[in-house]
Amino acid sequence: SEFPDGVGIYLESGDVIVNQIHYHFDHETPPDQSTIVLQTATSDEVATGLRRIRGSAYTTPAEMPCTPEEIATGAPLCDRDAVLVELAGLYGETAAYLPDSMIRGCGGQLSDYDQLDGTVAHSSCDLAARNTGTIFSVLGHMHEFGASYRMTLHPDTPDERVLLDIPVWSFEWQLNYTPVEEIRIERGDTIRFECWWDRSLVHLEEPRYVTWNEGTVDEMCYSSIRVIPDP
C-alpha cells in the first residue's frame, strides 16, 4: 500500500517486520520472485508530524458442520469436539479454544452458527469500530471453502453503508481495498462482518466439521480496517 502524504506506519527501534508467504506443493510453480519495497520518511518529514495510520483486526466465528449425508457415513471428524482435539495436536492447545472464543466475542452461542443451508454456512457478527478517522483500506479473509464476504458499517440503519462486498470469493486473490469515496468512521460505530462458506467447493478425502483455524481445510472469517486519524 502507498499511503497519502503525511501518513505512515511508525516503526520503533527493534521492531520486526514479518512477511508471510504461503507455498503449496500440489502443483508445479515458477521460481519465487517475490519482493518487498519499503518507502521511508526523511528526518525532516518526521519532524513535521506524520500521522500514524491505525489498523485493527476483527476475528469472527467460522463454523461449518458436515451435511446429514456426511454424518450418516460415521466419519469421526464430523464431531466438532474431535476436530478441536486434532487442531490442538497440530497447532497447540490455544487452537482448540479459538473457535469458541470467536463465538463469545460476538455474544452468541454455537447454535447461532453451526447451521447449514444445503451445503452453505453463514456467519454474521456485529462489532464496535476501534478507531476514529477516515477509512484507508478494508480487507476480508477466508480460506478455500469461502463463497461470499461482506462488511457493513451502520447495519440496519438509514446510514448503512457496505464497505466491502465480494459476492464470489476466490482464495487465490485477497487484497486490501481502498474506498473510492471518503468514508468516516468513529470509535464505537457498529460494523457487521459476514462470511459464507460452501462445502461443495472443496473435495475432502474424509468429511470433517470445519471451524476456525490455521489450516487450508480449516476456515476463517477475518477482517481488518485501516484508518487515517484526524489531524
RAVENKA-V925978 format. One record per residue. N is the residue number from 1. RES is the residue in one letter. PHI is phi as a letter, one per 20 degrees, with the letter a starting at -180 (999 if undefined). OMEGA is omega as a letter, one per 20 degrees, with the letter a starting at -180 (NA if undefined). Layout:
# RAVENKA-V925978
n,res,phi,omega
N,RES,PHI,OMEGA
N,RES,PHI,OMEGA
This chain:
# RAVENKA-V925978
n,res,phi,omega
1,S,999,r
2,E,d,a
3,F,e,r
4,P,f,r
5,D,g,r
6,G,n,a
7,V,c,r
8,G,a,r
9,I,d,r
10,Y,e,r
11,L,d,r
12,E,e,r
13,S,g,a
14,G,n,r
15,D,f,a
16,V,d,r
17,I,d,r
18,V,d,r
19,N,d,a
20,Q,d,r
21,I,c,r
22,H,e,r
23,Y,c,r
24,H,c,a
25,F,d,a
26,D,e,r
27,H,b,a
28,E,f,r
29,T,c,r
30,P,f,r
31,P,g,a
32,D,f,r
33,Q,c,a
34,S,f,r
35,T,c,r
36,I,c,a
37,V,c,r
38,L,d,r
39,Q,d,a
40,T,d,r
41,A,e,r
42,T,f,r
43,S,f,r
44,D,f,r
45,E,f,r
46,V,f,a
47,A,f,r
48,T,f,r
49,G,n,r
50,L,f,r
51,R,e,a
52,R,e,r
53,I,f,a
54,R,d,r
55,G,c,r
56,S,c,r
57,A,d,r
58,Y,c,a
59,T,d,a
60,T,c,a
61,P,g,r
62,A,c,a
63,E,c,r
64,M,b,a
65,P,f,r
66,C,f,r
67,T,f,r
68,P,g,r
69,E,f,r
70,E,f,r
71,I,f,a
72,A,f,r
73,T,f,a
74,G,n,a
75,A,g,a
76,P,f,a
77,L,e,r
78,C,f,r
79,D,e,a
80,R,g,a
81,D,f,r
82,A,f,r
83,V,f,r
84,L,f,r
85,V,f,r
86,E,f,a
87,L,f,r
88,A,f,r
89,G,f,a
90,L,e,a
91,Y,c,a
92,G,o,a
93,E,g,a
94,T,g,a
95,A,g,a
96,A,f,a
97,Y,e,a
98,L,g,a
99,P,g,a
100,D,f,r
101,S,f,r
102,M,f,a
103,I,f,r
104,R,f,r
105,G,f,r
106,C,e,r
107,G,m,a
108,G,d,r
109,Q,c,a
110,L,g,a
111,S,f,r
112,D,f,a
113,Y,c,a
114,D,e,a
115,Q,d,r
116,L,d,r
117,D,d,a
118,G,m,r
119,T,d,a
120,V,d,r
121,A,d,a
122,H,c,r
123,S,c,r
124,S,c,a
125,C,b,r
126,D,e,r
127,L,c,a
128,A,e,r
129,A,f,a
130,R,d,a
131,N,c,r
132,T,d,r
133,G,q,r
134,T,d,a
135,I,f,r
136,F,e,r
137,S,b,r
138,V,c,a
139,L,b,r
140,G,c,a
141,H,c,r
142,M,c,r
143,H,d,a
144,E,f,r
145,F,e,a
146,G,g,r
147,A,d,a
148,S,b,a
149,Y,b,r
150,R,b,r
151,M,c,a
152,T,c,r
153,L,e,a
154,H,l,a
155,P,f,r
156,D,m,r
157,T,c,r
158,P,f,a
159,D,e,a
160,E,g,r
161,R,b,r
162,V,f,a
163,L,e,a
164,L,b,r
165,D,c,r
166,I,c,a
167,P,f,r
168,V,c,a
169,W,f,r
170,S,c,r
171,F,f,a
172,E,f,r
173,W,c,r
174,Q,b,a
175,L,c,r
176,N,e,a
177,Y,d,r
178,T,e,r
179,P,g,r
180,V,e,r
181,E,d,r
182,E,f,a
183,I,c,a
184,R,e,r
185,I,c,r
186,E,d,r
187,R,g,a
188,G,n,r
189,D,g,r
190,T,e,r
191,I,c,r
192,R,d,r
193,F,d,a
194,E,c,r
195,C,c,r
196,W,c,r
197,W,c,a
198,D,c,a
199,R,f,a
200,S,f,a
201,L,f,a
202,V,c,r
203,H,e,r
204,L,d,r
205,E,f,r
206,E,c,r
207,P,g,a
208,R,b,r
209,Y,f,a
210,V,d,r
211,T,b,a
212,W,f,r
213,N,r,a
214,E,e,a
215,G,f,r
216,T,f,r
217,V,e,r
218,D,e,r
219,E,c,r
220,M,b,r
221,C,c,a
222,Y,d,a
223,S,c,r
224,S,b,r
225,I,c,r
226,R,d,a
227,V,c,r
228,I,e,a
229,P,f,r
230,D,f,r
231,P,g,NA
